[in-house]
């Protein structure tokens, strides 16, 4: 998994460097570097009412190479705190309700297709692979359980960009993240996350 982290990290650095180089050659408006903030949701389990969490996009990068096709990368994380309606089995068989703290982080890269709506607005369709990290702590009346996991994850996303100044744009995006994970608050369960973010970006 360390190898995956290095590959994704190197790819993101190369993507940014390549974008900056093209910018120096005065090829404008093909890419962006942005940040964003918004709600996050845990999907796929009706027994757990996780409510709304918080998602932060620390780095959202994309660049169109030609004919609408390009590359994209994301570095993001999120957190949830809630009371579990499921049960955690303590000492083998005793069920107990729990307070849960759940967080995640993603570092992914992949292809992107951009559909230009107007000269200043576009839709980005993104498919990414990379590292998905999850951490959760469940606390009952007499016990505490902590678990962490890093696995290969995938992401599907749709983003909207609107240029509002010479080098700036507003960004709206919806991203799904999925990967294998065993939650300790609801039994064996794959990770399914959905986030919505709004932010600003620097136009390359």
Phi, psi and omega in degrees: 000329175300324178296319179298317179299317180294318181297314180295317179299315179296320181296319179295318178298316179296323179297314179296316180298318179296320180295317179297321179297316180293326176299319180297335178272009175066035171261101192262161167064022176265343184212184183203156168228119187221170174229158181201164182215143179180185182281155179228146183226138173269126185251162164095003178220112183284346181277347183242120177261086186278347180068206184256129175255192182238132177243137179234120173270105180282330179209118178234109190236142174205150177210130178272122181273317179180145178055035177088346182266142180200200181233154181216152177216155180216141171231112187214166177204164181205169182212146176226145171225128184197166172269128182280132174271349171278187182233149174252131183271114182257137180057035171099313188214357184271115180281142178216138174292158186217153168265131189241135169243121183232133177220161181211161175215144180229145173220104191221158178213153180177188182281159180218145172238129182250128177251115180281119179274316174220186178295332185245001183228145182206159173249136178246128176251122193234139173231123186224151175231153178162212187270132174235115181251136177228146179222134173215143177235124179243125184242122175255186181296330184227015183205159176222133181234130179234136177216149178226152178204142173235129184214170173286129181234169179226156181218140170240134183213155174229130180230148177243132178235137178228117180287128183242352178206178184306318183234018184228150178216156170264148187226135172234136181212153174233127185227134173254133177238135180220149178185170181278138183195145173246105177290142176270000179254359180209020180080191183293124185204129173288155178281128173224114184232143177229130180229150174234129183228149173233140183192195180233155181221154174265125183277129180268000000 
